[in-house]
């Protein structure tokens, strides 16, 4: 998987998993126990982790020594 494919996949995952969160906040999803459980324990953590991964992946890779050092 190339870097652009990985980024597209994570962005798509991030956007798709944000839909249940919006339904929980603005819709009737808060009254469905299974949907509440999914939103709280699956969708929300994955959205947070995917957002952080998109944001600080280069720093993590440099810190672990997996990426070449930055040139200034």
PDB file of N, H, CA, C and O in Angstrom:
ATOM      1  N   UNK A   1       0.854  -1.163   0.000  1.00  0.00           N
ATOM      2  CA  UNK A   1       0.000   0.000   0.000  1.00  0.00           C
ATOM      3  C   UNK A   1       0.903   1.230   0.000  1.00  0.00           C
ATOM      4  O   UNK A   1       1.786   1.372   0.847  1.00  0.00           O
ATOM      5  N   UNK A   2       0.669   2.099  -0.949  1.00  0.00           N
ATOM      6  H   UNK A   2      -0.048   1.984  -1.636  1.00  0.00           H
ATOM      7  CA  UNK A   2       1.465   3.319  -1.021  1.00  0.00           C
ATOM      8  C   UNK A   2       0.987   4.311   0.029  1.00  0.00           C
ATOM      9  O   UNK A   2      -0.062   4.129   0.647  1.00  0.00           O
ATOM     10  N   UNK A   3       1.764   5.346   0.218  1.00  0.00           N
ATOM     11  H   UNK A   3       2.617   5.494  -0.283  1.00  0.00           H
ATOM     12  CA  UNK A   3       1.428   6.355   1.231  1.00  0.00           C
ATOM     13  C   UNK A   3       0.116   7.059   0.898  1.00  0.00           C
ATOM     14  O   UNK A   3      -0.684   7.332   1.793  1.00  0.00           O
ATOM     15  N   UNK A   4      -0.111   7.354  -0.371  1.00  0.00           N
ATOM     16  H   UNK A   4       0.538   7.132  -1.099  1.00  0.00           H
ATOM     17  CA  UNK A   4      -1.352   8.040  -0.737  1.00  0.00           C
ATOM     18  C   UNK A   4      -2.569   7.126  -0.569  1.00  0.00           C
ATOM     19  O   UNK A   4      -3.638   7.590  -0.172  1.00  0.00           O
ATOM     20  N   UNK A   5      -2.418   5.849  -0.863  1.00  0.00           N
ATOM     21  H   UNK A   5      -1.550   5.472  -1.186  1.00  0.00           H
ATOM     22  CA  UNK A   5      -3.519   4.908  -0.661  1.00  0.00           C
ATOM     23  C   UNK A   5      -3.837   4.752   0.828  1.00  0.00           C
ATOM     24  O   UNK A   5      -5.003   4.689   1.217  1.00  0.00           O
ATOM     25  N   UNK A   6      -2.799   4.690   1.646  1.00  0.00           N
ATOM     26  H   UNK A   6      -1.851   4.742   1.330  1.00  0.00           H
ATOM     27  CA  UNK A   6      -3.001   4.574   3.089  1.00  0.00           C
ATOM     28  C   UNK A   6      -3.723   5.807   3.633  1.00  0.00           C
ATOM     29  O   UNK A   6      -4.660   5.694   4.423  1.00  0.00           O
ATOM     30  N   UNK A   7      -3.278   6.971   3.201  1.00  0.00           N
ATOM     31  H   UNK A   7      -2.517   7.063   2.559  1.00  0.00           H
ATOM     32  CA  UNK A   7      -3.896   8.215   3.663  1.00  0.00           C
ATOM     33  C   UNK A   7      -5.348   8.301   3.206  1.00  0.00           C
ATOM     34  O   UNK A   7      -6.203   8.728   3.982  1.00  0.00           O
ATOM     35  N   UNK A   8      -5.650   7.911   1.983  1.00  0.00           N
ATOM     36  H   UNK A   8      -4.956   7.564   1.353  1.00  0.00           H
ATOM     37  CA  UNK A   8      -7.024   7.914   1.486  1.00  0.00           C
ATOM     38  C   UNK A   8      -7.889   6.947   2.277  1.00  0.00           C
ATOM     39  O   UNK A   8      -9.030   7.268   2.609  1.00  0.00           O
ATOM     40  N   UNK A   9      -7.361   5.767   2.585  1.00  0.00           N
ATOM     41  H   UNK A   9      -6.433   5.506   2.316  1.00  0.00           H
ATOM     42  CA  UNK A   9      -8.103   4.784   3.363  1.00  0.00           C
ATOM     43  C   UNK A   9      -8.407   5.308   4.769  1.00  0.00           C
ATOM     44  O   UNK A   9      -9.533   5.182   5.250  1.00  0.00           O
ATOM     45  N   UNK A  10      -7.412   5.889   5.418  1.00  0.00           N
ATOM     46  H   UNK A  10      -6.497   5.991   5.027  1.00  0.00           H
ATOM     47  CA  UNK A  10      -7.616   6.391   6.779  1.00  0.00           C
ATOM     48  C   UNK A  10      -8.567   7.577   6.774  1.00  0.00           C
ATOM     49  O   UNK A  10      -9.405   7.691   7.668  1.00  0.00           O
ATOM     50  N   UNK A  11      -8.460   8.454   5.800  1.00  0.00           N
ATOM     51  H   UNK A  11      -7.779   8.362   5.073  1.00  0.00           H
ATOM     52  CA  UNK A  11      -9.408   9.577   5.695  1.00  0.00           C
ATOM     53  C   UNK A  11     -10.836   9.084   5.512  1.00  0.00           C
ATOM     54  O   UNK A  11     -11.760   9.591   6.147  1.00  0.00           O
ATOM     55  N   UNK A  12     -11.014   8.093   4.643  1.00  0.00           N
ATOM     56  H   UNK A  12     -10.263   7.681   4.127  1.00  0.00           H
ATOM     57  CA  UNK A  12     -12.340   7.534   4.409  1.00  0.00           C
ATOM     58  C   UNK A  12     -12.888   6.889   5.667  1.00  0.00           C
ATOM     59  O   UNK A  12     -14.048   7.102   6.018  1.00  0.00           O
ATOM     60  N   UNK A  13     -12.071   6.107   6.347  1.00  0.00           N
ATOM     61  H   UNK A  13     -11.128   5.935   6.062  1.00  0.00           H
ATOM     62  CA  UNK A  13     -12.468   5.500   7.610  1.00  0.00           C
ATOM     63  C   UNK A  13     -12.864   6.566   8.624  1.00  0.00           C
ATOM     64  O   UNK A  13     -13.872   6.428   9.316  1.00  0.00           O
ATOM     65  N   UNK A  14     -12.079   7.614   8.709  1.00  0.00           N
ATOM     66  H   UNK A  14     -11.260   7.727   8.147  1.00  0.00           H
ATOM     67  CA  UNK A  14     -12.340   8.708   9.635  1.00  0.00           C
ATOM     68  C   UNK A  14     -13.693   9.367   9.334  1.00  0.00           C
ATOM     69  O   UNK A  14     -14.469   9.636  10.251  1.00  0.00           O
ATOM     70  N   UNK A  15     -13.966   9.620   8.085  1.00  0.00           N
ATOM     71  H   UNK A  15     -13.335   9.402   7.340  1.00  0.00           H
ATOM     72  CA  UNK A  15     -15.216  10.284   7.707  1.00  0.00           C
ATOM     73  C   UNK A  15     -16.425   9.360   7.898  1.00  0.00           C
ATOM     74  O   UNK A  15     -17.463   9.803   8.388  1.00  0.00           O
ATOM     75  N   UNK A  16     -16.303   8.094   7.519  1.00  0.00           N
ATOM     76  H   UNK A  16     -15.460   7.735   7.121  1.00  0.00           H
ATOM     77  CA  UNK A  16     -17.426   7.160   7.641  1.00  0.00           C
ATOM     78  C   UNK A  16     -17.768   6.912   9.106  1.00  0.00           C
ATOM     79  O   UNK A  16     -18.945   6.854   9.464  1.00  0.00           O
ATOM     80  N   UNK A  17     -16.763   6.768   9.948  1.00  0.00           N
ATOM     81  H   UNK A  17     -15.807   6.816   9.657  1.00  0.00           H
ATOM     82  CA  UNK A  17     -17.031   6.529  11.365  1.00  0.00           C
ATOM     83  C   UNK A  17     -17.488   7.783  12.103  1.00  0.00           C
ATOM     84  O   UNK A  17     -17.945   7.693  13.242  1.00  0.00           O
ATOM     85  N   UNK A  18     -17.372   8.938  11.479  1.00  0.00           N
ATOM     86  H   UNK A  18     -17.001   9.011  10.553  1.00  0.00           H
ATOM     87  CA  UNK A  18     -17.895  10.164  12.087  1.00  0.00           C
ATOM     88  C   UNK A  18     -19.411  10.268  11.943  1.00  0.00           C
ATOM     89  O   UNK A  18     -20.052  11.006  12.690  1.00  0.00           O
ATOM     90  N   UNK A  19     -19.982   9.545  11.002  1.00  0.00           N
ATOM     91  H   UNK A  19     -19.461   8.945  10.395  1.00  0.00           H
ATOM     92  CA  UNK A  19     -21.433   9.601  10.772  1.00  0.00           C
ATOM     93  C   UNK A  19     -22.221   9.115  11.985  1.00  0.00           C
ATOM     94  O   UNK A  19     -23.175   9.788  12.374  1.00  0.00           O
ATOM     95  N   UNK A  20     -21.872   7.966  12.615  1.00  0.00           N
ATOM     96  H   UNK A  20     -21.097   7.419  12.298  1.00  0.00           H
ATOM     97  CA  UNK A  20     -22.616   7.568  13.820  1.00  0.00           C
ATOM     98  C   UNK A  20     -22.484   8.567  14.968  1.00  0.00           C
ATOM     99  O   UNK A  20     -23.401   8.710  15.775  1.00  0.00           O
ATOM    100  N   UNK A  21     -21.357   9.249  15.041  1.00  0.00           N
ATOM    101  H   UNK A  21     -20.611   9.133  14.385  1.00  0.00           H
ATOM    102  CA  UNK A  21     -21.184  10.246  16.100  1.00  0.00           C
ATOM    103  C   UNK A  21     -22.134  11.408  15.875  1.00  0.00           C
ATOM    104  O   UNK A  21     -22.740  11.912  16.820  1.00  0.00           O
ATOM    105  N   UNK A  22     -22.266  11.830  14.634  1.00  0.00           N
ATOM    106  H   UNK A  22     -21.774  11.421  13.866  1.00  0.00           H
ATOM    107  CA  UNK A  22     -23.223  12.899  14.324  1.00  0.00           C
ATOM    108  C   UNK A  22     -24.649  12.444  14.602  1.00  0.00           C
ATOM    109  O   UNK A  22     -25.455  13.220  15.115  1.00  0.00           O
ATOM    110  N   UNK A  23     -24.969  11.197  14.271  1.00  0.00           N
ATOM    111  H   UNK A  23     -24.313  10.567  13.855  1.00  0.00           H
ATOM    112  CA  UNK A  23     -26.294  10.670  14.568  1.00  0.00           C
ATOM    113  C   UNK A  23     -26.554  10.597  16.054  1.00  0.00           C
ATOM    114  O   UNK A  23     -27.677  10.822  16.506  1.00  0.00           O
ATOM    115  N   UNK A  24     -25.520  10.285  16.815  1.00  0.00           N
ATOM    116  H   UNK A  24     -24.608  10.102  16.448  1.00  0.00           H
ATOM    117  CA  UNK A  24     -25.652  10.229  18.272  1.00  0.00           C
ATOM    118  C   UNK A  24     -25.912  11.622  18.844  1.00  0.00           C
ATOM    119  O   UNK A  24     -26.727  11.784  19.752  1.00  0.00           O
ATOM    120  N   UNK A  25     -25.220  12.617  18.313  1.00  0.00           N
ATOM    121  H   UNK A  25     -24.557  12.486  17.575  1.00  0.00           H
ATOM    122  CA  UNK A  25     -25.370  13.975  18.833  1.00  0.00           C
ATOM    123  C   UNK A  25     -26.655  14.660  18.385  1.00  0.00           C
ATOM    124  O   UNK A  25     -27.310  15.335  19.179  1.00  0.00           O
ATOM    125  N   UNK A  26     -27.018  14.488  17.115  1.00  0.00           N
ATOM    126  H   UNK A  26     -26.486  13.939  16.470  1.00  0.00           H
ATOM    127  CA  UNK A  26     -28.119  15.258  16.550  1.00  0.00           C
ATOM    128  C   UNK A  26     -29.346  14.437  16.188  1.00  0.00           C
ATOM    129  O   UNK A  26     -30.364  15.011  15.801  1.00  0.00           O
ATOM    130  N   UNK A  27     -29.288  13.135  16.298  1.00  0.00           N
ATOM    131  H   UNK A  27     -28.462  12.668  16.613  1.00  0.00           H
ATOM    132  CA  UNK A  27     -30.399  12.313  15.850  1.00  0.00           C
ATOM    133  C   UNK A  27     -30.963  11.430  16.938  1.00  0.00           C
ATOM    134  O   UNK A  27     -30.642  11.587  18.116  1.00  0.00           O
ATOM    135  N   UNK A  28     -31.798  10.510  16.536  1.00  0.00           N
ATOM    136  H   UNK A  28     -32.059  10.382  15.579  1.00  0.00           H
ATOM    137  CA  UNK A  28     -32.448   9.620  17.494  1.00  0.00           C
ATOM    138  C   UNK A  28     -31.591   8.420  17.904  1.00  0.00           C
ATOM    139  O   UNK A  28     -32.082   7.523  18.588  1.00  0.00           O
ATOM    140  N   UNK A  29     -30.348   8.390  17.506  1.00  0.00           N
ATOM    141  H   UNK A  29     -29.949   9.119  16.950  1.00  0.00           H
ATOM    142  CA  UNK A  29     -29.481   7.242  17.785  1.00  0.00           C
ATOM    143  C   UNK A  29     -29.241   7.075  19.288  1.00  0.00           C
ATOM    144  O   UNK A  29     -28.989   5.963  19.751  1.00  0.00           O
ATOM    145  N   UNK A  30     -29.314   8.143  20.036  1.00  0.00           N
ATOM    146  H   UNK A  30     -29.518   9.047  19.660  1.00  0.00           H
ATOM    147  CA  UNK A  30     -29.048   8.086  21.477  1.00  0.00           C
ATOM    148  C   UNK A  30     -30.060   7.218  22.225  1.00  0.00           C
ATOM    149  O   UNK A  30     -29.834   6.870  23.384  1.00  0.00           O
ATOM    150  N   UNK A  31     -31.159   6.869  21.586  1.00  0.00           N
ATOM    151  H   UNK A  31     -31.342   7.151  20.644  1.00  0.00           H
ATOM    152  CA  UNK A  31     -32.192   6.058  22.232  1.00  0.00           C
ATOM    153  C   UNK A  31     -32.114   4.580  21.840  1.00  0.00           C
ATOM    154  O   UNK A  31     -32.944   3.785  22.282  1.00  0.00           O
ATOM    155  N   UNK A  32     -31.135   4.202  21.022  1.00  0.00           N
ATOM    156  H   UNK A  32     -30.461   4.847  20.663  1.00  0.00           H
ATOM    157  CA  UNK A  32     -30.965   2.813  20.582  1.00  0.00           C
ATOM    158  C   UNK A  32     -29.724   2.255  21.285  1.00  0.00           C
ATOM    159  O   UNK A  32     -28.609   2.685  20.990  1.00  0.00           O
ATOM    160  N   UNK A  33     -29.898   1.312  22.204  1.00  0.00           N
ATOM    161  H   UNK A  33     -30.804   0.963  22.444  1.00  0.00           H
ATOM    162  CA  UNK A  33     -28.755   0.843  23.016  1.00  0.00           C
ATOM    163  C   UNK A  33     -27.580   0.297  22.201  1.00  0.00           C
ATOM    164  O   UNK A  33     -26.428   0.573  22.537  1.00  0.00           O
ATOM    165  N   UNK A  34     -27.842  -0.466  21.145  1.00  0.00           N
ATOM    166  H   UNK A  34     -28.778  -0.690  20.872  1.00  0.00           H
ATOM    167  CA  UNK A  34     -26.744  -1.021  20.343  1.00  0.00           C
ATOM    168  C   UNK A  34     -25.979   0.095  19.633  1.00  0.00           C
ATOM    169  O   UNK A  34     -24.753   0.048  19.537  1.00  0.00           O
ATOM    170  N   UNK A  35     -26.694   1.081  19.146  1.00  0.00           N
ATOM    171  H   UNK A  35     -27.690   1.119  19.225  1.00  0.00           H
ATOM    172  CA  UNK A  35     -26.039   2.191  18.451  1.00  0.00           C
ATOM    173  C   UNK A  35     -25.224   3.039  19.421  1.00  0.00           C
ATOM    174  O   UNK A  35     -24.148   3.528  19.074  1.00  0.00           O
ATOM    175  N   UNK A  36     -25.733   3.209  20.621  1.00  0.00           N
ATOM    176  H   UNK A  36     -26.606   2.812  20.902  1.00  0.00           H
ATOM    177  CA  UNK A  36     -24.993   3.964  21.633  1.00  0.00           C
ATOM    178  C   UNK A  36     -23.694   3.244  21.976  1.00  0.00           C
ATOM    179  O   UNK A  36     -22.635   3.866  22.058  1.00  0.00           O
ATOM    180  N   UNK A  37     -23.779   1.922  22.176  1.00  0.00           N
ATOM    181  H   UNK A  37     -24.639   1.417  22.109  1.00  0.00           H
ATOM    182  CA  UNK A  37     -22.582   1.152  22.485  1.00  0.00           C
ATOM    183  C   UNK A  37     -21.563   1.249  21.354  1.00  0.00           C
ATOM    184  O   UNK A  37     -20.382   1.485  21.612  1.00  0.00           O
ATOM    185  N   UNK A  38     -21.995   1.071  20.117  1.00  0.00           N
ATOM    186  H   UNK A  38     -22.953   0.879  19.908  1.00  0.00           H
ATOM    187  CA  UNK A  38     -21.082   1.152  18.973  1.00  0.00           C
ATOM    188  C   UNK A  38     -20.437   2.526  18.880  1.00  0.00           C
ATOM    189  O   UNK A  38     -19.233   2.640  18.651  1.00  0.00           O
ATOM    190  N   UNK A  39     -21.242   3.571  19.057  1.00  0.00           N
ATOM    191  H   UNK A  39     -22.221   3.478  19.243  1.00  0.00           H
ATOM    192  CA  UNK A  39     -20.720   4.928  18.939  1.00  0.00           C
ATOM    193  C   UNK A  39     -19.696   5.219  20.029  1.00  0.00           C
ATOM    194  O   UNK A  39     -18.634   5.779  19.755  1.00  0.00           O
ATOM    195  N   UNK A  40     -20.011   4.843  21.254  1.00  0.00           N
ATOM    196  H   UNK A  40     -20.874   4.388  21.476  1.00  0.00           H
ATOM    197  CA  UNK A  40     -19.111   5.151  22.371  1.00  0.00           C
ATOM    198  C   UNK A  40     -17.844   4.317  22.379  1.00  0.00           C
ATOM    199  O   UNK A  40     -16.765   4.850  22.636  1.00  0.00           O
ATOM    200  N   UNK A  41     -17.941   3.036  22.108  1.00  0.00           N
ATOM    201  H   UNK A  41     -18.817   2.602  21.899  1.00  0.00           H
ATOM    202  CA  UNK A  41     -16.815   2.132  22.317  1.00  0.00           C
ATOM    203  C   UNK A  41     -16.101   1.707  21.042  1.00  0.00           C
ATOM    204  O   UNK A  41     -15.025   1.115  21.125  1.00  0.00           O
ATOM    205  N   UNK A  42     -16.658   1.985  19.864  1.00  0.00           N
ATOM    206  H   UNK A  42     -17.532   2.466  19.797  1.00  0.00           H
ATOM    207  CA  UNK A  42     -15.989   1.599  18.618  1.00  0.00           C
ATOM    208  C   UNK A  42     -15.715   2.832  17.749  1.00  0.00           C
ATOM    209  O   UNK A  42     -14.566   3.115  17.410  1.00  0.00           O
ATOM    210  N   UNK A  43     -16.772   3.558  17.394  1.00  0.00           N
ATOM    211  H   UNK A  43     -17.706   3.328  17.669  1.00  0.00           H
ATOM    212  CA  UNK A  43     -16.615   4.664  16.449  1.00  0.00           C
ATOM    213  C   UNK A  43     -15.767   5.799  17.019  1.00  0.00           C
ATOM    214  O   UNK A  43     -14.840   6.270  16.359  1.00  0.00           O
ATOM    215  N   UNK A  44     -16.076   6.239  18.237  1.00  0.00           N
ATOM    216  H   UNK A  44     -16.829   5.856  18.773  1.00  0.00           H
ATOM    217  CA  UNK A  44     -15.356   7.375  18.813  1.00  0.00           C
ATOM    218  C   UNK A  44     -13.858   7.096  18.984  1.00  0.00           C
ATOM    219  O   UNK A  44     -13.051   7.925  18.564  1.00  0.00           O
ATOM    220  N   UNK A  45     -13.449   5.968  19.580  1.00  0.00           N
ATOM    221  H   UNK A  45     -14.105   5.294  19.921  1.00  0.00           H
ATOM    222  CA  UNK A  45     -12.004   5.724  19.679  1.00  0.00           C
ATOM    223  C   UNK A  45     -11.309   5.600  18.320  1.00  0.00           C
ATOM    224  O   UNK A  45     -10.186   6.076  18.156  1.00  0.00           O
ATOM    225  N   UNK A  46     -11.967   4.964  17.344  1.00  0.00           N
ATOM    226  H   UNK A  46     -12.879   4.577  17.476  1.00  0.00           H
ATOM    227  CA  UNK A  46     -11.345   4.841  16.029  1.00  0.00           C
ATOM    228  C   UNK A  46     -11.224   6.185  15.322  1.00  0.00           C
ATOM    229  O   UNK A  46     -10.236   6.429  14.629  1.00  0.00           O
ATOM    230  N   UNK A  47     -12.207   7.052  15.484  1.00  0.00           N
ATOM    231  H   UNK A  47     -13.010   6.854  16.047  1.00  0.00           H
ATOM    232  CA  UNK A  47     -12.120   8.388  14.885  1.00  0.00           C
ATOM    233  C   UNK A  47     -10.984   9.177  15.533  1.00  0.00           C
ATOM    234  O   UNK A  47     -10.228   9.862  14.844  1.00  0.00           O
ATOM    235  N   UNK A  48     -10.866   9.081  16.849  1.00  0.00           N
ATOM    236  H   UNK A  48     -11.480   8.525  17.408  1.00  0.00           H
ATOM    237  CA  UNK A  48      -9.787   9.789  17.544  1.00  0.00           C
ATOM    238  C   UNK A  48      -8.427   9.257  17.106  1.00  0.00           C
ATOM    239  O   UNK A  48      -7.527  10.036  16.792  1.00  0.00           O
ATOM    240  N   UNK A  49      -8.273   7.937  17.084  1.00  0.00           N
ATOM    241  H   UNK A  49      -9.004   7.305  17.340  1.00  0.00           H
ATOM    242  CA  UNK A  49      -6.989   7.354  16.686  1.00  0.00           C
ATOM    243  C   UNK A  49      -6.641   7.634  15.235  1.00  0.00           C
ATOM    244  O   UNK A  49      -5.484   7.913  14.921  1.00  0.00           O
ATOM    245  N   UNK A  50      -7.628   7.565  14.341  1.00  0.00           N
ATOM    246  H   UNK A  50      -8.568   7.338  14.596  1.00  0.00           H
ATOM    247  CA  UNK A  50      -7.331   7.840  12.928  1.00  0.00           C
ATOM    248  C   UNK A  50      -6.973   9.305  12.731  1.00  0.00           C
ATOM    249  O   UNK A  50      -6.097   9.621  11.925  1.00  0.00           O
ATOM    250  N   UNK A  51      -7.631  10.203  13.449  1.00  0.00           N
ATOM    251  H   UNK A  51      -8.342   9.947  14.103  1.00  0.00           H
ATOM    252  CA  UNK A  51      -7.284  11.620  13.349  1.00  0.00           C
ATOM    253  C   UNK A  51      -5.884  11.902  13.861  1.00  0.00           C
ATOM    254  O   UNK A  51      -5.127  12.653  13.247  1.00  0.00           O
ATOM    255  N   UNK A  52      -5.547  11.300  14.982  1.00  0.00           N
ATOM    256  H   UNK A  52      -6.162  10.689  15.482  1.00  0.00           H
ATOM    257  CA  UNK A  52      -4.194  11.465  15.511  1.00  0.00           C
ATOM    258  C   UNK A  52      -3.153  10.869  14.571  1.00  0.00           C
ATOM    259  O   UNK A  52      -2.081  11.442  14.377  1.00  0.00           O
ATOM    260  N   UNK A  53      -3.475   9.716  13.990  1.00  0.00           N
ATOM    261  H   UNK A  53      -4.346   9.251  14.148  1.00  0.00           H
ATOM    262  CA  UNK A  53      -2.537   9.080  13.064  1.00  0.00           C
ATOM    263  C   UNK A  53      -2.295   9.961  11.842  1.00  0.00           C
ATOM    264  O   UNK A  53      -1.157  10.102  11.394  1.00  0.00           O
ATOM    265  N   UNK A  54      -3.347  10.549  11.309  1.00  0.00           N
ATOM    266  H   UNK A  54      -4.271  10.434  11.673  1.00  0.00           H
ATOM    267  CA  UNK A  54      -3.173  11.441  10.164  1.00  0.00           C
ATOM    268  C   UNK A  54      -2.367  12.678  10.553  1.00  0.00           C
ATOM    269  O   UNK A  54      -1.606  13.207   9.743  1.00  0.00           O
ATOM    270  N   UNK A  55      -2.531  13.127  11.769  1.00  0.00           N
ATOM    271  H   UNK A  55      -3.149  12.696  12.427  1.00  0.00           H
ATOM    272  CA  UNK A  55      -1.899  14.363  12.205  1.00  0.00           C
ATOM    273  C   UNK A  55      -0.428  14.181  12.569  1.00  0.00           C
ATOM    274  O   UNK A  55       0.412  14.970  12.139  1.00  0.00           O
ATOM    275  N   UNK A  56      -0.106  13.158  13.350  1.00  0.00           N
ATOM    276  H   UNK A  56      -0.789  12.517  13.700  1.00  0.00           H
ATOM    277  CA  UNK A  56       1.254  13.053  13.866  1.00  0.00           C
ATOM    278  C   UNK A  56       2.010  11.804  13.402  1.00  0.00           C
ATOM    279  O   UNK A  56       3.008  11.430  14.017  1.00  0.00           O
ATOM    280  N   UNK A  57       1.560  11.167  12.349  1.00  0.00           N
ATOM    281  H   UNK A  57       0.749  11.471  11.849  1.00  0.00           H
ATOM    282  CA  UNK A  57       2.267   9.993  11.832  1.00  0.00           C
ATOM    283  C   UNK A  57       3.722  10.299  11.485  1.00  0.00           C
ATOM    284  O   UNK A  57       4.596   9.513  11.850  1.00  0.00           O
ATOM    285  N   UNK A  58       4.025  11.402  10.799  1.00  0.00           N
ATOM    286  H   UNK A  58       3.315  12.041  10.502  1.00  0.00           H
ATOM    287  CA  UNK A  58       5.435  11.665  10.480  1.00  0.00           C
ATOM    288  C   UNK A  58       6.308  11.801  11.725  1.00  0.00           C
ATOM    289  O   UNK A  58       7.446  11.332  11.738  1.00  0.00           O
ATOM    290  N   UNK A  59       5.785  12.436  12.765  1.00  0.00           N
ATOM    291  H   UNK A  59       4.861  12.816  12.754  1.00  0.00           H
ATOM    292  CA  UNK A  59       6.561  12.583  13.997  1.00  0.00           C
ATOM    293  C   UNK A  59       6.802  11.230  14.654  1.00  0.00           C
ATOM    294  O   UNK A  59       7.899  10.968  15.147  1.00  0.00           O
ATOM    295  N   UNK A  60       5.794  10.375  14.666  1.00  0.00           N
ATOM    296  H   UNK A  60       4.903  10.588  14.265  1.00  0.00           H
ATOM    297  CA  UNK A  60       5.932   9.048  15.269  1.00  0.00           C
ATOM    298  C   UNK A  60       6.953   8.228  14.493  1.00  0.00           C
ATOM    299  O   UNK A  60       7.791   7.550  15.087  1.00  0.00           O
ATOM    300  N   UNK A  61       6.883   8.290  13.175  1.00  0.00           N
ATOM    301  H   UNK A  61       6.202   8.841  12.693  1.00  0.00           H
ATOM    302  CA  UNK A  61       7.829   7.522  12.360  1.00  0.00           C
ATOM    303  C   UNK A  61       9.260   8.014  12.565  1.00  0.00           C
ATOM    304  O   UNK A  61      10.185   7.204  12.624  1.00  0.00           O
ATOM    305  N   UNK A  62       9.457   9.328  12.674  1.00  0.00           N
ATOM    306  H   UNK A  62       8.705   9.987  12.626  1.00  0.00           H
ATOM    307  CA  UNK A  62      10.798   9.853  12.939  1.00  0.00           C
ATOM    308  C   UNK A  62      11.274   9.431  14.327  1.00  0.00           C
ATOM    309  O   UNK A  62      12.435   9.058  14.495  1.00  0.00           O
ATOM    310  N   UNK A  63      10.387   9.486  15.323  1.00  0.00           N
ATOM    311  H   UNK A  63       9.444   9.788  15.186  1.00  0.00           H
ATOM    312  CA  UNK A  63      10.736   9.127  16.688  1.00  0.00           C
ATOM    313  C   UNK A  63      11.140   7.656  16.785  1.00  0.00           C
ATOM    314  O   UNK A  63      12.052   7.306  17.535  1.00  0.00           O
ATOM    315  N   UNK A  64      10.456   6.798  16.021  1.00  0.00           N
ATOM    316  H   UNK A  64       9.716   7.082  15.411  1.00  0.00           H
ATOM    317  CA  UNK A  64      10.787   5.368  16.029  1.00  0.00           C
ATOM    318  C   UNK A  64      11.971   5.033  15.129  1.00  0.00           C
ATOM    319  O   UNK A  64      12.453   3.901  15.129  1.00  0.00           O
ATOM    320  N   UNK A  65      12.436   6.011  14.365  1.00  0.00           N
ATOM    321  H   UNK A  65      12.044   6.931  14.365  1.00  0.00           H
ATOM    322  CA  UNK A  65      13.568   5.778  13.477  1.00  0.00           C
ATOM    323  C   UNK A  65      13.188   5.099  12.182  1.00  0.00           C
ATOM    324  O   UNK A  65      14.051   4.519  11.524  1.00  0.00           O
ATOM    325  N   UNK A  66      11.925   5.150  11.791  1.00  0.00           N
ATOM    326  H   UNK A  66      11.224   5.621  12.325  1.00  0.00           H
ATOM    327  CA  UNK A  66      11.467   4.491  10.568  1.00  0.00           C
ATOM    328  C   UNK A  66      11.495   5.416   9.356  1.00  0.00           C
ATOM    329  O   UNK A  66      11.371   4.957   8.220  1.00  0.00           O
ATOM    330  N   UNK A  67      11.656   6.694   9.589  1.00  0.00           N
ATOM    331  H   UNK A  67      11.757   7.066  10.511  1.00  0.00           H
ATOM    332  CA  UNK A  67      11.651   7.651   8.484  1.00  0.00           C
ATOM    333  C   UNK A  67      12.998   8.368   8.475  1.00  0.00           C
ATOM    334  O   UNK A  67      13.647   8.492   9.513  1.00  0.00           O
ATOM    335  N   UNK A  68      13.412   8.835   7.315  1.00  0.00           N
ATOM    336  H   UNK A  68      12.884   8.734   6.471  1.00  0.00           H
ATOM    337  CA  UNK A  68      14.655   9.590   7.260  1.00  0.00           C
ATOM    338  C   UNK A  68      14.518  10.899   8.022  1.00  0.00           C
ATOM    339  O   UNK A  68      13.415  11.437   8.107  1.00  0.00           O
ATOM    340  N   UNK A  69      15.598  11.427   8.576  1.00  0.00           N
ATOM    341  H   UNK A  69      16.494  10.990   8.507  1.00  0.00           H
ATOM    342  CA  UNK A  69      15.509  12.683   9.313  1.00  0.00           C
ATOM    343  C   UNK A  69      15.109  13.843   8.394  1.00  0.00           C
ATOM    344  O   UNK A  69      15.371  13.824   7.191  1.00  0.00           O
ATOM    345  N   UNK A  70      14.482  14.829   8.982  1.00  0.00           N
ATOM    346  H   UNK A  70      14.269  14.844   9.959  1.00  0.00           H
ATOM    347  CA  UNK A  70      14.068  15.999   8.198  1.00  0.00           C
ATOM    348  C   UNK A  70      15.254  16.831   7.813  1.00  0.00           C
ATOM    349  O   UNK A  70      16.213  16.950   8.575  1.00  0.00           O
ATOM    350  N   UNK A  71      15.198  17.412   6.629  1.00  0.00           N
ATOM    351  H   UNK A  71      14.419  17.315   6.010  1.00  0.00           H
ATOM    352  CA  UNK A  71      16.247  18.324   6.161  1.00  0.00           C
ATOM    353  C   UNK A  71      15.729  19.741   6.268  1.00  0.00           C
ATOM    354  O   UNK A  71      14.637  20.053   5.794  1.00  0.00           O
ATOM    355  N   UNK A  72      16.509  20.586   6.886  1.00  0.00           N
ATOM    356  H   UNK A  72      17.396  20.332   7.271  1.00  0.00           H
ATOM    357  CA  UNK A  72      16.069  21.980   7.069  1.00  0.00           C
ATOM    358  C   UNK A  72      16.717  22.881   6.089  1.00  0.00           C
ATOM    359  O   UNK A  72      16.465  24.086   6.097  1.00  0.00           O
TER     360      UNK A  72
END
